[in-house]
C-alpha cells in the first residue's frame, strides 16, 4: 500500500486553519518587572528570622493549584487531562495545554484557581500565622495576575478563540 501525496498539494497544508489574532510576548522587560514586583512585595517589612513561609509558600501553592486543576477536570469536564501537561515557565507554570486550547476553558480554570485559592487562604486566616497568610496571598496573586491579565486581553475572542502558551509568548488564534 503506497501513500503517495498528490504533486499539487503543499507539504505544509493541514485540515485546520487558524488566524493569529493577538500575541503577547514574554519579553525580558516584562519578566524583570514581574520578578521585581515579587521581590518588593515579599521583602517589604520582611522578618529575616523567619524564612520558612517565604520558602514554602510558592511550592505549596503549586501543589494546591495542580490538585485543584485535576479535581476540576475530573468533576466538571468528567475526563482525564488529555492534551495537558505540567510545564515550568515564568508567567505560566503548572498544568497547561500542550497545544491549542479553548480560551473559555483556560479562563474558567484560571478563574477557578484564583477564587478557590483566595477562599482557601481566607478560610485559613484564623489558624495560620500572619506571615504565612501574607506570603501565601502574595504568591497566589503573583502567580495568577499575569495569566488573568493575558486572558483579559484575549476577551474579545473568548467565544471561539484558542490559546497557545509557549515559553516565549502567549497567542490567541481564531478558526
C-alpha positions as CSV (number, residue, x, y, z in Angstrom):
1,X,0.0,0.0,0.0
2,X,1.6,3.2,-1.1
3,X,0.9,6.6,0.5
4,X,1.8,9.0,-2.3
5,X,1.0,12.6,-1.9
6,X,-0.6,14.4,-4.8
7,X,2.0,16.6,-6.5
8,X,-0.1,19.8,-6.4
9,X,-0.6,19.7,-2.6
10,X,1.7,21.6,-0.3
11,X,3.6,19.6,2.4
12,X,2.6,22.3,4.8
13,X,-1.2,22.0,4.3
14,X,-3.3,20.9,7.2
15,X,-7.0,20.3,7.8
16,X,-7.0,23.2,10.3
17,X,-6.6,26.9,9.5
18,X,-6.0,29.3,12.4
19,X,-5.6,33.0,12.2
20,X,-3.4,34.7,14.7
21,X,-5.4,37.4,16.4
22,X,-3.2,38.6,19.2
23,X,0.2,37.7,20.6
24,X,1.7,38.7,24.0
25,X,5.4,38.3,24.1
26,X,7.1,37.3,27.3
27,X,9.9,39.9,26.9
28,X,12.8,40.2,29.2
29,X,11.5,43.6,30.4
30,X,8.2,42.1,31.5
31,X,10.0,39.2,33.2
32,X,12.2,41.7,35.1
33,X,9.2,43.8,36.2
34,X,7.3,40.7,37.2
35,X,10.1,39.5,39.5
36,X,10.8,43.0,40.9
37,X,7.2,43.2,42.0
38,X,7.5,39.9,43.8
39,X,10.8,41.0,45.5
40,X,9.2,44.3,46.6
41,X,6.1,42.6,47.9
42,X,7.9,39.8,49.7
43,X,10.7,41.8,51.3
44,X,8.6,44.8,52.4
45,X,8.7,44.5,56.2
46,X,10.4,41.2,55.9
47,X,11.4,39.3,59.0
48,X,14.8,37.8,58.4
49,X,14.4,35.4,61.4
50,X,11.6,33.5,59.7
51,X,12.4,32.3,56.2
52,X,10.1,29.2,56.2
53,X,6.9,30.9,55.0
54,X,8.9,32.6,52.1
55,X,10.5,29.3,51.0
56,X,7.4,27.0,51.4
57,X,4.5,29.2,50.1
58,X,5.3,29.0,46.4
59,X,5.7,25.2,46.3
60,X,2.6,24.7,48.4
61,X,0.6,26.9,46.0
62,X,1.9,24.9,43.0
63,X,0.8,21.7,44.6
64,X,-2.5,23.1,45.5
65,X,-3.1,24.5,42.0
66,X,-2.1,21.2,40.4
67,X,-4.6,19.3,42.7
68,X,-7.3,21.8,42.0
69,X,-6.9,21.6,38.2
70,X,-7.0,17.7,38.4
71,X,-10.2,17.9,40.5
72,X,-11.7,20.4,38.2
73,X,-11.1,18.2,35.1
74,X,-12.4,15.2,37.0
75,X,-15.6,16.7,38.3
76,X,-16.7,19.3,35.8
77,X,-15.4,18.0,32.5
78,X,-15.5,14.4,33.5
79,X,-12.5,13.3,31.6
80,X,-8.7,12.8,32.0
81,X,-6.4,15.7,31.3
82,X,-5.5,14.6,27.7
83,X,-3.6,17.3,26.0
84,X,-2.5,19.0,29.2
85,X,0.9,18.5,30.9
86,X,2.9,20.0,33.7
87,X,5.2,22.7,32.4
88,X,7.5,25.3,34.0
89,X,7.5,28.9,32.9
90,X,7.7,32.4,34.1
91,X,4.1,33.6,33.7
92,X,2.5,30.2,33.2
93,X,3.6,27.4,35.5
94,X,1.6,24.3,36.2
95,X,-0.8,22.2,34.2
96,X,-1.1,23.8,30.8
97,X,-2.5,22.8,27.4
98,X,0.2,21.2,25.2
99,X,-1.1,22.8,22.0
100,X,-4.1,25.0,21.3
101,X,-6.9,25.1,23.9
102,X,-10.2,27.0,24.2
103,X,-9.7,30.4,25.8
104,X,-13.0,29.8,27.5
105,X,-11.7,26.6,29.2
106,X,-8.4,28.1,30.2
107,X,-10.1,31.3,31.6
108,X,-12.6,29.2,33.5
109,X,-9.7,27.1,35.1
110,X,-7.6,30.2,35.9
111,X,-10.6,32.0,37.5
112,X,-11.4,28.9,39.5
113,X,-7.8,28.7,40.7
114,X,-7.9,32.4,41.7
115,X,-11.2,32.3,43.6
116,X,-10.9,28.9,45.3
117,X,-7.3,29.7,46.2
118,X,-8.3,33.1,47.7
119,X,-11.2,31.5,49.5
120,X,-8.9,28.8,51.0
121,X,-6.3,31.3,52.1
122,X,-9.2,33.4,53.7
123,X,-10.5,30.3,55.4
124,X,-7.1,29.5,56.9
125,X,-6.9,33.0,58.4
126,X,-7.8,32.1,62.0
127,X,-5.4,29.1,62.1
128,X,-2.2,30.2,60.4
129,X,0.2,32.9,61.5
130,X,0.1,36.3,59.7
131,X,3.5,35.8,57.9
132,X,2.1,32.6,56.3
133,X,-1.1,34.3,55.3
134,X,0.8,37.2,53.8
135,X,3.2,35.1,51.8
136,X,0.5,32.7,50.5
137,X,-1.6,35.7,49.4
138,X,1.4,37.4,47.7
139,X,2.5,34.3,45.8
140,X,-1.1,33.5,44.9
141,X,-1.7,36.9,43.3
142,X,1.8,37.0,41.8
143,X,1.2,33.6,40.0
144,X,-2.3,34.3,38.7
145,X,-2.4,38.0,37.9
146,X,-0.3,37.9,34.7
147,X,-2.4,34.9,33.5
148,X,-5.7,36.7,34.2
149,X,-4.3,39.9,32.6
150,X,-3.4,38.0,29.4
151,X,-6.8,36.2,29.3
152,X,-8.5,39.6,29.8
153,X,-6.6,40.9,26.8
154,X,-8.0,37.9,24.8
155,X,-11.6,38.6,26.0
156,X,-12.9,39.7,22.6
157,X,-12.0,36.3,21.2
158,X,-13.3,34.3,24.2
159,X,-16.3,32.5,22.5
160,X,-14.4,30.8,19.6
161,X,-10.8,31.7,20.3
162,X,-7.9,29.3,21.0
163,X,-4.9,30.0,23.2
164,X,-1.4,28.7,22.7
165,X,1.1,29.0,25.5
166,X,4.8,28.8,24.8
167,X,7.9,29.8,26.7
168,X,8.3,33.0,24.5
169,X,4.7,34.1,24.1
170,X,1.0,33.6,24.7
171,X,-1.0,33.7,21.5
172,X,-4.7,33.9,20.6
173,X,-6.0,32.2,17.4
174,X,-9.4,32.0,15.7
175,X,-10.6,29.2,13.5
